[in-house]
Amino acid sequence: MSDAPLSATFYKVGGSLPQNVPSYIIRASDDELYKALKAREFCYVLNSRQMGKSSLMVRTLTRLRADGWTGVTLDFSAKDSQSEQPDRWYAGIINQLNRELKLLDRPTFRQWLKERDFIDPVERLGEFIETVLLPGIDRPIVILIDEIDSTITLPFTDDFFALIRACYNKRAENLDYQRLTLALFGVAMPSELIGDVKRTPFNIGKAINLKGFDVEEALPLAAGLAVKADRPPTVLQEILHWTGGQPFLTQRVCQLVVDSKFPITEGSEPTAVEGLVRSQVIEQWESQDHQEHLKTIRQRLLDNEQKAGYLLELYRQIQQVGSLPAQNRLEERELQLAGLVVKHDGLLQVYNPIYAAVFDEVWIDAELKKLRPYSESFRAWVASGKTDSSRLLRGEALAEAEQWAAERSPSIEDQEFLSASRIQQQEEEAELAREKAAREAAEDAEQIQAEANRQAQREIRWGRQVLVATLAMAAVLCGLAVFARAQMSEANQRREDAETLAEEANQKRQDAEVLAAKAGEDLKESETQRQVVEEELKQTEQKAQGQQALLAQLEQELADADADLAQAEEKTMAITSHIETVDELSTLVGELYEYNKPEDEGKPEAAEDAIKHIGFSFTEFTDDSPELKQTLLKSSMAMAHLHLIPFTSDDSSGKVQKQIEKAQKRIEKAQTLVDESERLINANPDVFKSKSGREIAFFTYAVKGNLREEQEEPSNARSSYEQAFGYIPEKPNFNSEDIADSFNQLLASSSSDDLEDNQFRALVTPALKKHYDFRAKQLIRKLDQVLEEHQWREADELTWNALLSSARSRDLRFSYSNIACSNLQEIDTLWFEHSGERYGFGVQLEILIETENIPGQDNKEAWIQFARRVGWNQYDESGVEGYWLSHDELTWSQGMEGEELVAPPGHLPFVSPIATLNSPDLDWPYSQPLTAALGGGVSSWDRGYDFLRSANWIKRWGQWISTAGAYNYDIPSSSPLARKTIACKK
């Protein structure tokens, strides 16, 4: 501990760090930003709050000014930058540039603005840059803009970002623009700042990734701890453990150590630092968060109520599992911008233990209840795949939830949950109403039937008495009425006819008199009217011709509008269909992430392949063609269904039968999707002649080949694969005898540096991995037959190839950790059962344990003891210790000797030493010739078994193990295959 006085300003907690502060930490991003700006690149530093962005900006500007640059910082959170009026907002930027860089005096500046008052505000800023800023300064110019996220709420700033892009585009025609460089700093995603991807500058700029302090970078901070600590570096390590290197928290906890009343003695560092962190940062954090660091994180999470629930659920997943594979979703970026989560090596993790303690499960549950009063029922319903109707709301709970939702903007899943609850309740109420109505109707029907029966009996009795009298009376009256009615009708008709004739005659006489009187007058006027009519007719004809021309023009415009509308509707339908298909594939992606076989095989690789295909459908790869998009996505959906086919066994139980039925449904869905994709290809041959079209057609027929293999139709599968390769004429020829080799050659011919080739590889790889999955199953079936016939040598080689194919079905870069446990356990079971329980990986593992071969510990004697127990190491004829058998010297005798094998337990399979030899960690005298002989890449593993067996490399290795003076290699019990066996047994 130092007695020297320490300046109270050594640490700076919050805000930008001045130049003279000794606690400023130089990170890799300092040089990265400085060099990029020196190279005149457009840069942006978009990160969470209090990560040191402003301090980095100030330091970088100081360095550039020292190099002769002219620079200025613009703070967009300032008052004059927050105007909601475009004129004032852009005028504020122009004014600040003019004032800070001392370009025009006030009268000249006002006159300049007045003369350009008529042009658009963003054009005015662009003209100021071109006619005032660049001519007024002859040195390199850098403009650093802080708090760029302040523009998110402004509706007109897309033009500002487009102007930045335009400044860089103008460099080709105006060399002055090469002296102008810009950088943006803030808390936002590029997509939040500008929505128009065609005008965004972020796709031509360089992102500077601002990370927290690591131990080596942060060492200068230890100097300030010397007044309180015996071992400042050790105290600093404990501080970094709690803060994760977060700059603000690291500075704050360092200051807490300096301000503490008690010194930190040697050995007490962990306890002392933890006590300070818990008492002054974590406990009652809301009252102690004076710089509002933690409150800012909370606000960022909860500001958008519609997103908050999803963000909290995603954060809960990350906190519960410790780390979660990143999928580059917007919600993941939101958590990173909040500062709560950080991405390391493709995994999302809680940034540090302080955040994990403050924003813990209790806090998450409390916030979710504020957001969603039915959170428990909602989470359980979502977890059930949205199928558990018992979790839906009813009655008063549903009414309260709907009232809560009406006052907010609930998420789509919330709306779906409430809608399902309402439908469920309506169905239940309707069912009760139907039952009640049926019951009442039955009772009413019985009463009506009884009353009708009684009434019918009464009417029958009275009817019999009246019937005879009524019939007699009716006959007499009917005759009289008919005769009288006929006589009266005839008389009335004659009278009416006579009156009508008299009226007509009188009317005709009157009409004749009137016509005669007017005939003379009409004759005089007719000539005049004829002339007027002829003139009007002439004018009407002229107008008609003009109207006809106008009508023709309008009809053409209407036809054009109809065509545009039809095209727009067609495009809208295509976009809608695209989004619907993407939604369907996204649902399958979720199933792939959740899918598990009986042991440990989730399907994240298949899910990531599908996500890539979704991404391709939104890029230029699909040539903006609906047919290409649909074919790509439907083929990807078919592939997803093949991956989701459930694991089945030979068991005939009801559970397995259900699994078989599910598998058949998946195959049927995949078949339907492949058929639809194939119809699109056949119906649009011209579309599929482009490079992207041929590659997508290749993918479709490759998936069809995968499907045929799943349906156990090898010949049809080869035909489909051959059809796929027919769409890639410039690539290697298809070899129907070795499908995997054809695929591997195709991948080798695609350059990994070429974007288009990488997109094509993303289509080739999934089909190849699915083919390896089929090949693994095929080899295991063949292994069963060979082992049943006790052909041990052939079975050993089949075992290696089956494990190789199983691993490759998940990742083409071979790793033992990728071997499917279901395959490994099935192979082990076959060896164990067909050898009378004497062979297999499980048997070898038990012997390894019995001979004290402990994973992670070097024990040559224990390994040799194991090798003797399984018969790989023996005494030779002269009794010399340590004779290692070659591959051919193993006990390969076919069949069984009586009921038992001649070879000792664990003698086979012999794959474990081969696995150890092919380990990349091997350090022995024959490593280089072995590597040279095997070559490299995918094919070396295919040749590994035959080569190692023929050259007796295993015998050489065993002899080296027995005699080596410096034994520095991990024993086989901790080799990759042994570790995988242990993991699968767990």
Secondary structure, DSSP 4 states (H G I P E B T S, - for coil): ---S---TTSS--SSPPPTT-TTPPP-HHHHHHHHHHHTT--EEEE--TTSSHHHHHHHHHHHHHHTT-EEEEEETTSGGG--SSHHHHHHHHHHHHHHHHT-S-HHHHHHHHHHTTTS-HHHHHHHHIIIIIHHH--S-EEEEEE-GGGGTT-TTTHHHHHHHHHHHHGGGT-GGGGGEEEEEEESS-HHHH---TTT-STTSSEE-------HHHHGGGGGGGTTTBSSHHHHHHHHHHHHTT-HHHHHHHHHHHHH-SS-B-TT-HHHHHHHHHIIIIITTHHHH-TT-HHHHHHHHHHSSHHHHHHHHHHHHHHHHHS-EE----HHHHHHHHHTSEEEETTEEEES-HHHHHHS-HHHHHHHHHHH-TTHHHHHHHHHTTS--GGGS--HHHHHHHHHHHHTS---HHHHHHHHHHHHHHHHHHHHHHHHHHHHHHHHHHHHHHHHHHHHHHHHHHHHHHHHHHHHHHHHHHHHHHHHHHHHHHHHHHHHHHHHHHHHHHHHHHHHHHHHHHHHHHHHHHHHHHHHHHHHHHHHHHHHHHHHHHHHHHHHHHHHHHHHHHHHHHHHHHHHHHHHHHHHHHHHHHHHHHH---SSS---HHHHHHHHHHHHHHTSGGGTT-HHHHHHHHHHHHHHHHHHTPPP--S--SHHHHHHHHHHHHHHHHHHHHHHHHHHHHHH-TTGGGSHHHHHHHHHHHHHHHHHHHHTT-HHHHHHHHHHHHTT-TTSPPP-TT-HHHHHHHHHHTS-TT-HHHHHHHHHHHHHHHHHHHHHHHHHHHHHHHHHHTT-HHHHHHHHHHHHHHHHHTT-SS--GGGS-HHHHHHHHHHHHHHTTS--SHHHHHHHHHHTT--TT---HHHHHHHHHHHTSEE--TT--S-EEP-GGGS----S-BTTB-SSPTT----HHHHHHHT-TT--STTHHHHHHHH-SSHHHHHHHHHHHHHTTHHHHHHHHHHH-SS--S--GGGSHHHHHHHHHH-
